[in-house]
Amino acid sequence: MPQRTAAVGSVLGLHARPATLFVQAVNATGLPVTIAAGDRDPVDARSLLAVMSLGVKHGDEVTLACEDGENADKALDELAALLASDLDA
């Protein structure tokens, strides 16, 4: 199972706007991506409520994972880069 780790770059963390942009990007991949923060269980990254429930703040590291499949590595690279950017800008 491919995984990527990223530090959240948005100044206010994954609040409504950045979380929405991230979830939209995840859904655009068509892949079953999960996101986990710290020692918390992974949640479905396709769900805005699940992503926001993690309470991820600026600089927190998250782990993205996805089942092996066509374009999984590329999708995770792009999603990790998106999370590392400031989505509040």
N, C-alpha and C positions, 0 to 999 in steps of 0.2 A: 504494500500500500504506500504510494508516494505521499510524502509530507513536506511541508515548508513551514519555517518559523519566520515571523515578522514582528517587528516592534511597531506599534500603532503610532502613526505620525500625526494624526489629527490632534490639534491642540486640546480639544475638549473630549477626546476619546471617541468611542463608538456610540455617540448619541444619535438622535433621529436622522439628521441629514447624512452623515458619513455612513451610518449603518444601512440606510436605504440605498445609497449608491453601491455599497459593497454587496448587499443582497441582490440587487438588480444585476450586477456583474456576475455573481454566482449563478443566478437563474439563466443568464444568457449562455453559460457554458453547457447547460443541459446535463451537468454531472452532479452526483450526490456528494457534495462537499460538506465536511464537518469543520467546525472551529472550536478550539478549546483554549481556555485561559487558565494559567496556573495549574493548580491541582484539581480543577473542576472538570466534570465529565464533558466530553464533546457534545455539541448541539448541532442541529441541522442548520447549515449556513444559508439555506434557502428560505429560512423563516426570520422575518424581521424581529418578531417578538423574542424568539430564541436568542438571536444575536444580541439584542439590547439587554436581555436578562443577564448576560455575562458581566455587565458593568465594567467593561474594559475602559481603562483610562489611557491618556497620552503616555507613551513609552512602555506600556505593558506589552509583554511578548505573548503572542497567540500562535497556536499551531493549527495549520490547515491540513486536512487529509482528504483523500479521495480514493476510491477503488481504482485498481489498475484499469486502464482503458485508453483508447485512442485519444490523444491530446491531453491526457490527465496532467502530465508533467508541465506542459506549456501553460495550461489553464492555471495550475497552482502557482507557477512563476508569476503570471500576470496578476493574479489575485493578491499574492504576497506583496508585489510592488505597489499595487493600489492601496493596500492597508498601510504601507510604509510612507505613503505620501500624505500631505495635509489636505484632506477632503473638505475642510472648512474654507479653504481659499477660493 
